[in-house]
Amino acid sequence: MSDSQSRPPLPDRLSGNPRSRYHVEEIFEHNIGIRLNGKERNDVEEYCISEGWVKVPAHKALDRRGQPLLLKLKGTVEAYYS
């Protein structure tokens, strides 16, 4: 049970993009789960708990730099280690 104590606390805002200032590499060494309005989401790229939103990719759409376009979905956000 020492594994749960070695995990860093989940931040209020986290991004999966390594170029973002909200990306924390140590957290991605563990499995993270995100719930939006009580439903589990597997496609979340970025989240903010205090502001109540998640960003998910818009299917196959890409921006001019080749990065996926992100849609912002609002609601109650819960982050947890799975």
QUIPETA-V548080 format. One record per helix or strand. SS is the DSSP state (helix for helix, strand for strand). FROM is the first residue (numbers start at 1). LEN is the number of residues. Records with the same first field share a line. If there is no record, write none. Layout:
SS->FROM-LEN, FROM-LEN
This chain:
helix->2-5, 25-5
strand->13-3, 32-5, 39-3, 44-5, 53-10, 68-7, 77-5
